[in-house]
Amino acid sequence: MLKQRLADKMADAREAVQDWSGNRRLARLLVAGVAAYLVLMLLLGFYWNMTPDHPAAQFDRDNAKSRVVGSATTSALIDVTETLLDKPGGFLSNDIFPPGVFMDNMPSWEYGVLMQVRDLSRAMRESYSRSQSQSQEDIDLSRAEPRFNFSSNSWAVPASESEYRQGIRFVKAYRKRLSDVNDPQAQFYARADNLRYWLAVVENRLGSLSQRLSSSVGRPRVNTDLANDPNARQSTPSASEQRVKTPWTKIDNVFFEARGTAWALIHFLKAAEVDFADVLEDKNATVSLRQIIRELEGTQQALFSPMVLNGSGFGPLANHSLVMASYISRANAAIIDLRDLLSKG
């Protein structure tokens, strides 16, 4: 009887050891699987976070035989938007799954590009395609512009990407009609006042970005909101001196938004140099436009740092935001000079 009990105990012990060994093996496999998944997501996140190259500046590749005024700007708008949607990882701003849902630098870059797409599409609808303020707007551009202004964080019903692709289809339809001699309703008016209209919007965007980038270190700023106008008023009173500082959690977001803005503007300005060539030559402003492009190209240099540093202006560490603000500010100042030059007879 005692021997039987001892044998049963030993059998139970062997079964317990086997169960523990099997559970341990399962736990190891589970840990290895989770580790492999995390490494894969990390590598995929690094790859998706790489800024895409500029679209090839072949503005007339779809209209090689019938290129007309406006085809360069229209094609640039299409190329930039398609690159935004088709780059590695696709459009990430509305992702709800890893690794896209954990990324914020690339969505900020996408937002900068998207704002320029929206501004140019509005300029094309309201100015470039109309001869006068009382002229009828182009039907395709009037349908495209609202699509580009759709929310960037909608992932379903409808998804942001589907709305933006519809906008691209309408812009392509407009480009096709531009070179159609049987459809004189589709026009692109390359005039100095039209170019100034778009550059005024760009000027405001870059001015805001420059201020937000410079605020990374936090400096007192004199309130100049009502300067130069003795009769100016504002809704509520504000302090004569304010301390403006970008939250440290938003510094890298502003940096990459500025980088995306400059990336899109480089392509759009190169297209403007083609479509507005006669206007720029008449004003002797071609070199001014090229200098703006040169300044913006400086913002696309490789970032040799795992993160956007926020050192004090003359401290031991770099302040990438101030470097970016320097390029943006110089480009903005050049745009102000260019608009002034275009306004002169």
VENHU-V482821 format. One record per pair of residues at least 24 apart in sequence whose C-alpha atoms are under 8 Angstrom apart, sorted by the first residue. I is the first residue (numbers start at 1). J is the second residue. If there is no record, write none. Layout:
i	j
I	J
I	J
This chain:
i	j
41	98
41	99
42	99
44	99
45	99
45	100
45	103
47	88
48	88
48	89
48	106
49	105
49	106
50	106
51	106
52	83
52	87
52	88
54	263
54	267
55	79
55	80
55	83
55	267
57	267
59	271
66	179
67	179
68	178
68	179
69	188
69	189
69	190
69	275
70	178
70	187
70	188
70	189
70	190
70	275
71	175
71	178
71	275
72	271
72	272
72	274
72	275
73	268
73	271
73	272
73	275
74	171
74	172
74	175
75	175
76	267
76	268
76	271
77	117
77	120
77	121
77	268
78	168
78	171
78	172
80	117
80	264
80	267
81	114
81	117
81	164
81	168
82	165
82	168
84	110
84	113
85	161
91	161
93	152
93	153
94	152
94	153
94	154
94	155
94	160
95	153
95	155
96	155
104	253
105	252
105	253
105	256
106	256
108	253
108	254
108	256
108	257
108	260
109	253
109	256
109	257
109	258
109	259
109	260
109	261
110	257
110	260
111	152
111	257
111	260
112	256
112	257
112	258
112	259
112	260
112	261
113	257
113	260
113	261
113	262
113	263
113	264
114	148
115	261
116	202
116	261
116	264
116	265
117	148
117	264
118	145
118	148
118	149
119	198
119	201
119	202
120	198
121	145
121	148
123	197
123	198
127	194
127	197
128	188
128	189
128	190
128	194
129	186
129	187
129	188
129	189
130	187
130	188
130	189
131	189
138	185
138	186
140	170
140	171
140	173
140	174
141	170
141	171
141	174
143	167
143	170
144	168
144	169
144	170
144	171
190	275
190	276
190	279
191	276
191	279
192	279
192	342
192	343
193	342
193	343
195	276
196	339
196	342
196	343
199	335
199	339
200	339
203	332
203	335
203	336
206	328
206	329
206	332
207	328
207	329
207	332
209	254
209	258
209	325
209	328
210	325
210	326
210	328
210	329
211	325
212	245
212	246
212	254
213	246
213	251
213	254
213	255
213	321
213	322
213	324
213	325
214	321
214	322
214	325
215	244
215	245
215	246
216	245
216	246
216	247
216	248
216	251
216	310
216	321
216	322
217	245
217	246
217	310
217	311
217	312
217	313
218	243
218	244
218	245
218	246
219	243
219	244
219	245
220	244
251	308
251	310
251	321
252	307
252	308
255	308
255	320
255	321
255	324
258	324
259	299
259	300
262	296
262	297
262	299
262	300
263	296
263	297
263	300
265	296
266	293
266	296
266	297
269	293
280	342
283	341
283	342
283	344
283	345
285	338
285	341
285	342
288	334
288	338
289	335
289	338
291	331
291	334
292	330
292	331
292	332
292	334
292	335
293	331
295	327
295	328
295	330
295	331
296	327
296	328
296	331
298	327
299	324
299	327
299	328
